[in-house]
Amino acid sequence: MVTHRFAAWFAALVIMLVAAPAQAVDVAGARLWVDVDHGAHGPYPQQMVLLRVRGAFTIPITLERLQHPAFAGFRALQLGRDHWFDTVDRGRQARGFERVVAVYPQKSGRLTIAPFVHQITTVGPDGKRFPVEIASPPVEIDVLPAPAAGWWLPAHDVTVDEQWSVDPDGMAIGQSTRRIVTIRAEGVLADQMPPQPDVKAPGLIVFTTPVERKTVLSIEERDVGTELRRQALKRPGRLEEVTGRNGPVATVTYTWAVQPQNSDPSTLPPLEFNWFDTDAGEIRTVVLPARRVAWAETGPSLEELEAAIGMAPAAAPSSGGVLSAAIGLAAFLASAAATSAALAAGGLRGQGGPLGRLTARIDGAFAAAALRRAAGRGDGPATFRALDRLRSADHRSGRRGAAWSDPAVVAAVGAVEAAVFGPPRPGTPLATAAAALLRARRSAGRIRREAAQVAARPV
């Protein structure tokens, strides 16, 4: 009885395969279809649409392979691995199949997804294997036009994080800080994330480093086969996989090196990132507020020190008598002692006294030598530390501090930072860039000193 029933089913299957082309939609004992999930809003261009390719099979299967269509007008990305399970199809026990594919329409209008083709190998009543192809019906998707407003980023959720390597409102003289902004978006790919904003502000030197982009696949954990799912996540793939809501998760990291040019506080403008919430169907904006960038007031000024020891600027000692000379000497020694103490505690604010300027000039000479040595051996971190030290020493000495705002020096600093933080290049451009910086610094300082001397000459 069972043998006759199986033979009748097999004969019907052979007749259908002979009479129908390869793209037949329905075969006895095998079904394949596609469910489309684009949420409650949209879809719009670049918005993720989930295709759930599902099948139900009551025929025996020994081998199988699902072939994707060409996806004309779409980008496509398979999420996770195929899921097989026991189910009931039309009142009969069957093996269920599901594959999740994320597609991204590239334009608006009506787009068609061609059939998926499941190539399977089944077994006949005589025990011989033969191939069968089951095709899903084509799917049409109506894509709405995207709003023409700035960068288009349709996502489930977007978060923005900001970090500073050094407090921007409390930097030492000549010090720089790194501003790191990371955007995380669910349901998009890394190349859909916006480009790095152009950040500029008067009184600041701002240098950008290469943008870092990354995509991971978030795959929902099923109730059935949880342990198998965990094991599958451990297997390496083209993209890293994590457990969560279905779809890719993209992150982009922007980094800026920021340094004040002088003691005047500066303000970085706010950063705004717009994105389209595909769950709520509305445009949202994430704003990073404006940030103040300034040197920290680490110690008292020269006037404050003189007032603390009872020496007003106009109360210089007179030249009459030994007592006046002694008073003047005592005042000078007291001022020098206070200056030395202030330097030891963190330095004078601004230019400082003669002792501080002399110490800074010596420190600058050692920093220039350290910069030259570090660049010569290609040590990027040591070169950047020496550059910061040299810039700080020049500002404290008052001798070449103004030279760092010279356009030639600013360009030379950018070349050094590009060699340190930029992508690797053939040869050793770091030593060349450092040598050019030291030459530009000396030249700018000499020109400014000569200009000051000319201006000081009596007319």
C-alpha positions as CSV (number, residue, x, y, z in Angstrom):
1,M,0.0,0.0,0.0
2,V,2.7,2.4,1.0
3,T,4.9,1.3,-1.9
4,H,2.0,2.0,-4.4
5,R,1.3,5.4,-2.8
6,F,5.0,6.4,-3.0
7,A,5.2,5.2,-6.6
8,A,2.2,7.3,-7.5
9,W,3.7,10.4,-5.9
10,F,7.0,9.8,-7.7
11,A,5.2,9.4,-11.1
12,A,3.3,12.6,-10.5
13,L,6.5,14.4,-9.6
14,V,8.3,13.2,-12.8
15,I,5.4,14.3,-14.9
16,M,5.4,17.8,-13.4
17,L,9.2,18.1,-13.8
18,V,9.0,17.0,-17.5
19,A,6.1,19.3,-18.3
20,A,7.2,22.4,-16.4
21,P,10.3,24.5,-16.9
22,A,13.1,24.8,-14.3
23,Q,11.5,27.9,-12.7
24,A,8.3,26.1,-11.7
25,V,6.8,27.7,-8.6
26,D,5.2,24.6,-7.1
27,V,6.3,21.0,-7.0
28,A,4.4,18.3,-5.2
29,G,5.9,17.9,-1.8
30,A,8.1,21.0,-2.1
31,R,7.3,24.7,-1.7
32,L,9.4,27.9,-1.7
33,W,8.3,31.5,-1.1
34,V,9.6,34.8,0.1
35,D,8.2,37.0,2.9
36,V,9.1,40.7,2.8
37,D,9.7,42.7,6.0
38,H,10.4,46.4,5.5
39,G,8.8,47.7,8.8
40,A,5.8,50.0,9.1
41,H,7.4,52.9,7.2
42,G,8.9,52.9,3.7
43,P,10.9,51.3,2.3
44,Y,13.1,54.1,1.0
45,P,16.3,54.0,-0.9
46,Q,19.2,52.6,1.2
47,Q,16.8,51.3,3.8
48,M,17.2,47.7,4.9
49,V,14.5,45.3,3.7
50,L,14.5,41.8,5.2
51,L,13.7,38.9,2.9
52,R,12.8,35.6,4.6
53,V,13.2,32.9,2.1
54,R,11.1,30.0,3.4
55,G,10.5,26.4,2.3
56,A,8.5,23.4,3.3
57,F,9.4,19.9,2.0
58,T,7.7,16.6,2.5
59,I,9.9,14.8,0.0
60,P,13.3,13.3,1.1
61,I,16.3,15.6,0.6
62,T,19.9,14.4,0.4
63,L,21.6,17.5,-1.0
64,E,20.4,21.1,-1.3
65,R,21.6,24.5,-2.5
66,L,19.7,27.8,-2.6
67,Q,20.7,30.0,-5.5
68,H,20.2,33.8,-5.2
69,P,18.9,36.0,-8.0
70,A,20.9,38.8,-9.5
71,F,19.3,41.4,-7.2
72,A,19.0,44.1,-9.9
73,G,18.6,47.5,-8.3
74,F,19.5,46.1,-4.8
75,R,22.5,45.4,-2.6
76,A,22.2,42.1,-0.8
77,L,23.7,40.6,2.3
78,Q,22.9,37.2,3.8
79,L,22.3,37.3,7.6
80,G,23.6,34.2,9.3
81,R,23.2,30.6,8.2
82,D,20.3,28.6,7.0
83,H,17.8,27.3,9.5
84,W,16.2,23.8,9.2
85,F,13.4,22.7,11.5
86,D,10.5,20.3,11.8
87,T,7.1,21.8,10.9
88,V,3.6,21.0,9.6
89,D,2.7,22.0,6.0
90,R,-0.9,21.7,4.9
91,G,-1.6,19.1,7.5
92,R,1.5,17.0,6.8
93,Q,4.8,16.6,8.7
94,A,7.5,18.5,6.8
95,R,11.0,19.9,7.0
96,G,11.0,23.7,7.2
97,F,13.7,25.9,5.8
98,E,14.5,29.6,6.3
99,R,17.2,32.0,5.1
100,V,17.3,35.7,6.0
101,V,18.7,38.1,3.4
102,A,19.0,41.9,3.9
103,V,18.6,43.9,0.7
104,Y,19.0,47.6,0.1
105,P,17.1,49.2,-2.8
106,Q,19.3,51.7,-4.6
107,K,16.6,53.8,-6.2
108,S,12.9,54.7,-5.8
109,G,10.1,53.2,-7.8
110,R,8.8,49.6,-8.3
111,L,11.6,47.1,-8.1
112,T,11.4,43.4,-8.7
113,I,13.3,40.6,-6.9
114,A,13.6,37.7,-9.3
115,P,12.9,34.1,-8.0
116,F,15.2,32.3,-5.7
117,V,15.9,28.7,-6.9
118,H,16.3,25.9,-4.5
119,Q,18.3,23.1,-6.1
120,I,17.7,19.9,-4.2
121,T,18.5,16.2,-4.7
122,T,15.8,13.8,-3.8
123,V,15.4,9.9,-3.9
124,G,13.0,8.0,-6.0
125,P,11.3,4.7,-5.1
126,D,14.0,2.8,-6.8
127,G,16.6,4.3,-4.5
128,K,18.2,6.5,-7.2
129,R,18.9,10.1,-6.7
130,F,17.8,12.9,-9.1
131,P,17.8,16.7,-9.0
132,V,14.8,18.9,-8.6
133,E,14.6,22.7,-8.8
134,I,12.0,24.7,-6.9
135,A,11.6,28.4,-7.6
136,S,9.9,31.1,-5.5
137,P,7.5,33.6,-7.0
138,P,9.0,37.0,-7.9
139,V,8.5,39.8,-5.4
140,E,7.7,43.4,-6.2
141,I,8.7,46.2,-3.8
142,D,7.5,49.8,-4.1
143,V,10.3,52.1,-2.9
144,L,9.4,55.6,-1.9
145,P,11.6,58.6,-2.8
146,A,14.0,59.7,-0.1
147,P,13.7,63.2,1.4
148,A,16.2,65.5,-0.2
149,A,17.8,66.9,3.0
150,G,21.5,66.3,3.7
151,W,23.1,62.9,4.3
152,W,20.5,60.1,4.0
153,L,20.9,57.5,6.8
154,P,17.9,55.2,7.3
155,A,18.5,53.1,10.4
156,H,16.7,51.4,13.3
157,D,18.8,53.3,15.9
158,V,21.8,55.7,16.0
159,T,24.0,56.5,19.0
160,V,26.9,59.0,19.1
161,D,29.8,58.9,21.6
162,E,32.5,61.6,22.2
163,Q,35.8,61.1,23.9
164,W,38.8,63.4,24.6
165,S,42.3,62.2,25.3
166,V,42.9,65.4,27.3
167,D,40.3,67.7,28.8
168,P,40.0,70.4,26.1
169,D,39.4,73.1,28.7
170,G,42.5,72.3,30.7
171,M,45.4,71.7,28.4
172,A,49.0,72.6,29.2
173,I,50.8,75.2,27.1
174,G,51.6,73.7,23.7
175,Q,49.7,70.5,24.5
176,S,47.3,68.9,22.0
177,T,44.3,66.7,22.5
178,R,42.6,64.0,20.4
179,R,38.8,64.3,19.9
180,I,37.3,60.9,19.1
181,V,33.6,60.7,17.9
182,T,32.1,57.3,17.2
183,I,28.7,56.8,15.5
184,R,26.9,53.4,15.8
185,A,23.9,52.7,13.5
186,E,21.7,49.6,13.4
187,G,20.5,48.3,10.0
188,V,23.1,50.0,7.8
189,L,26.5,49.2,6.3
190,A,29.6,51.0,7.2
191,D,29.9,52.8,3.8
192,Q,26.5,54.3,4.3
193,M,27.8,56.3,7.3
194,P,28.3,60.0,6.8
195,P,31.8,61.5,5.9
196,Q,33.9,63.1,8.6
197,P,32.7,66.6,9.4
198,D,35.1,69.5,8.6
199,V,35.9,70.9,12.0
200,K,37.5,74.4,12.1
201,A,37.7,77.2,14.6
202,P,39.8,80.4,14.9
203,G,42.8,80.0,17.1
204,L,43.0,76.2,16.7
205,I,45.2,73.9,14.7
206,V,42.9,70.9,13.8
207,F,44.3,67.8,12.0
208,T,42.2,64.9,10.9
209,T,43.3,61.2,11.0
210,P,42.0,58.4,8.7
211,V,38.4,57.4,9.3
212,E,37.8,53.9,10.7
213,R,34.7,52.0,9.5
214,K,33.4,48.6,10.6
215,T,30.4,46.4,10.0
216,V,29.2,43.5,12.1
217,L,26.3,41.2,11.5
218,S,23.6,41.1,14.2
219,I,21.6,37.9,14.1
220,E,18.6,37.1,16.3
221,E,18.9,34.0,18.5
222,R,16.1,31.5,17.9
223,D,14.3,29.6,20.5
224,V,14.9,26.4,18.5
225,G,18.5,25.2,18.2
226,T,20.0,27.9,20.5
227,E,23.1,25.9,21.2
228,L,23.7,25.3,17.5
229,R,23.3,29.0,16.9
230,R,26.0,29.7,19.5
231,Q,28.3,27.3,17.9
232,A,27.6,28.9,14.5
233,L,28.6,32.3,15.8
234,K,32.0,30.9,16.7
235,R,32.8,29.9,13.2
236,P,34.7,32.6,11.2
237,G,32.9,34.4,8.4
238,R,33.5,37.4,6.1
239,L,32.0,39.7,8.8
240,E,32.0,39.4,12.6
241,E,28.7,38.1,13.9
242,V,26.9,39.0,17.2
243,T,23.6,38.2,18.7
244,G,20.8,40.8,18.5
245,R,18.2,42.3,16.2
246,N,18.6,41.0,12.6
247,G,20.7,43.2,10.4
248,P,24.1,44.7,10.1
249,V,25.5,47.2,12.6
250,A,27.9,49.8,11.4
251,T,30.3,52.0,13.3
252,V,32.4,54.9,12.1
253,T,35.1,56.6,14.2
254,Y,36.3,60.1,13.4
255,T,39.5,61.5,15.1
256,W,40.8,65.0,15.2
257,A,44.0,66.3,16.8
258,V,43.3,69.7,18.3
259,Q,45.8,72.3,19.6
260,P,45.4,75.9,20.7
261,Q,47.6,78.4,18.8
262,N,47.8,80.8,21.7
263,S,46.4,81.6,25.2
264,D,43.1,82.9,23.9
265,P,40.2,80.4,24.5
266,S,38.6,79.0,21.3
267,T,35.2,77.3,20.7
268,L,34.7,74.3,18.5
269,P,31.2,74.5,16.8
270,P,28.6,71.9,17.6
271,L,28.3,68.8,15.4
272,E,24.9,67.6,14.1
273,F,24.1,64.2,12.7
274,N,20.7,63.6,11.0
275,W,19.2,60.2,10.5
276,F,15.9,58.6,9.5
277,D,14.3,56.5,12.2
278,T,12.8,53.6,10.2
279,D,10.8,52.3,13.2
280,A,9.1,55.7,13.9
281,G,9.2,57.0,10.3
282,E,10.7,60.4,11.1
283,I,14.0,62.4,10.9
284,R,16.0,62.6,14.1
285,T,19.0,64.7,15.0
286,V,21.9,63.9,17.4
287,V,23.8,67.0,18.5
288,L,27.3,67.2,20.1
289,P,27.4,70.6,21.9
290,A,30.1,73.2,21.2
291,R,33.3,72.7,23.2
292,R,35.6,75.3,24.7
293,V,39.3,74.6,24.0
294,A,41.8,76.5,26.1
295,W,45.0,76.3,28.2
296,A,44.6,75.6,31.9
297,E,45.5,78.3,34.4
298,T,48.1,76.2,36.2
299,G,49.8,78.9,38.3
300,P,49.8,82.6,39.2
301,S,50.8,85.4,36.8
302,L,53.9,87.5,37.3
303,E,51.8,90.4,38.5
304,E,50.1,88.2,41.1
305,L,53.5,86.9,42.4
306,E,54.9,90.5,42.7
307,A,51.8,91.5,44.6
308,A,52.1,88.5,46.9
309,I,55.6,89.6,48.0
310,G,54.5,93.3,48.3
311,M,56.3,94.5,45.2
312,A,54.1,96.6,42.9
313,P,55.3,96.9,39.2
314,A,55.9,100.7,39.7
315,A,57.7,100.3,43.1
316,A,61.1,99.4,41.7
317,P,63.9,100.1,44.2
318,S,65.7,103.5,43.9
319,S,69.5,103.8,43.3
320,G,70.1,105.9,46.4
321,G,72.0,104.3,49.3
322,V,73.0,100.9,50.5
323,L,69.7,100.3,52.2
324,S,67.8,100.9,48.9
325,A,70.2,98.5,47.1
326,A,69.7,95.9,49.8
327,I,66.0,96.2,49.6
328,G,66.2,95.9,45.8
329,L,68.4,92.8,46.1
330,A,66.1,91.2,48.7
331,A,63.1,91.9,46.5
332,F,64.8,90.4,43.4
333,L,65.8,87.2,45.4
334,A,62.3,86.9,46.8
335,S,60.9,87.3,43.3
336,A,63.3,84.7,41.9
337,A,62.5,82.3,44.6
338,A,58.8,82.7,44.0
339,T,59.3,82.2,40.3
340,S,61.3,79.0,40.8
341,A,58.7,77.7,43.2
342,A,56.0,78.4,40.7
343,L,57.9,76.7,37.9
344,A,58.4,73.6,40.1
345,A,54.7,73.6,40.9
346,G,53.6,73.7,37.2
347,G,54.9,76.9,35.6
348,L,53.9,80.5,35.3
349,R,50.9,81.3,33.2
350,G,52.0,83.0,30.0
351,Q,55.7,83.8,29.3
352,G,57.0,83.6,32.9
353,G,60.2,85.3,34.2
354,P,63.8,85.2,33.0
355,L,64.6,82.0,34.8
356,G,61.5,80.3,33.2
357,R,62.4,81.6,29.8
358,L,66.0,80.3,30.0
359,T,64.8,76.9,31.2
360,A,62.3,76.7,28.4
361,R,65.0,77.6,25.8
362,I,67.2,74.8,27.1
363,D,64.2,72.4,27.1
364,G,63.4,73.5,23.5
365,A,67.0,72.6,22.4
366,F,66.7,69.1,23.9
367,A,63.2,68.7,22.4
368,A,64.4,69.6,18.9
369,A,67.2,67.1,19.2
370,A,64.8,64.4,20.4
371,L,62.4,65.2,17.5
372,R,65.2,64.8,15.0
373,R,66.4,61.5,16.5
374,A,62.9,60.0,16.8
375,A,61.9,61.0,13.2
376,G,65.2,59.6,12.0
377,R,64.5,56.1,13.3
378,G,60.8,56.3,12.2
379,D,59.4,56.3,15.7
380,G,56.0,58.0,15.2
381,P,54.8,58.2,18.9
382,A,58.2,59.5,20.1
383,T,58.2,62.1,17.3
384,F,54.7,63.3,18.3
385,R,55.7,63.6,22.0
386,A,58.9,65.5,21.0
387,L,56.8,67.8,18.8
388,D,54.5,68.6,21.7
389,R,57.4,69.2,24.0
390,L,59.2,71.5,21.5
391,R,56.0,73.5,20.9
392,S,55.4,73.9,24.6
393,A,59.0,75.0,25.2
394,D,58.8,77.6,22.5
395,H,55.6,79.1,23.9
396,R,57.1,79.2,27.4
397,S,60.4,80.8,26.3
398,G,58.7,83.5,24.3
399,R,61.4,83.3,21.7
400,R,59.8,81.3,19.0
401,G,56.2,80.9,20.3
402,A,54.7,83.2,17.7
403,A,56.5,81.2,14.9
404,W,54.1,78.3,15.4
405,S,51.2,80.3,13.9
406,D,53.3,81.0,10.7
407,P,51.6,79.4,7.7
408,A,54.9,77.6,6.7
409,V,55.2,76.1,10.2
410,V,51.6,75.1,10.4
411,A,51.9,73.3,7.0
412,A,55.1,71.6,8.3
413,V,53.4,70.5,11.5
414,G,50.6,69.0,9.4
415,A,53.1,67.1,7.3
416,V,54.7,65.6,10.4
417,E,51.3,64.6,11.9
418,A,50.3,63.1,8.5
419,A,53.4,61.0,8.5
420,V,52.7,59.9,12.1
421,F,49.0,59.2,11.9
422,G,48.4,58.7,8.2
423,P,48.6,55.5,6.2
424,P,52.0,53.9,5.6
425,R,54.0,55.3,2.7
426,P,57.1,54.0,0.9
427,G,60.4,55.3,2.2
428,T,60.8,57.3,5.4
429,P,59.0,60.6,4.9
430,L,58.9,61.2,8.7
431,A,62.5,62.3,8.9
432,T,62.1,64.5,5.9
433,A,58.9,66.1,7.4
434,A,60.6,66.7,10.7
435,A,63.7,68.3,9.2
436,A,61.4,70.6,7.1
437,L,59.5,71.6,10.3
438,L,62.7,72.5,12.2
439,R,63.9,74.6,9.2
440,A,60.5,76.4,8.9
441,R,60.5,77.1,12.7
442,R,64.0,78.6,12.6
443,S,63.2,80.7,9.6
444,A,59.9,82.0,11.0
445,G,61.5,82.9,14.3
446,R,64.4,84.7,12.6
447,I,62.0,86.7,10.4
448,R,59.8,87.7,13.3
449,R,62.8,88.8,15.4
450,E,64.2,90.9,12.5
451,A,60.8,92.5,12.0
452,A,60.6,93.3,15.7
453,Q,64.1,94.9,15.7
454,V,63.2,97.1,12.7
455,A,60.0,98.2,14.4
456,A,61.9,99.1,17.6
457,R,64.5,101.4,15.8
458,P,63.9,105.1,16.4
459,V,62.5,107.0,13.4
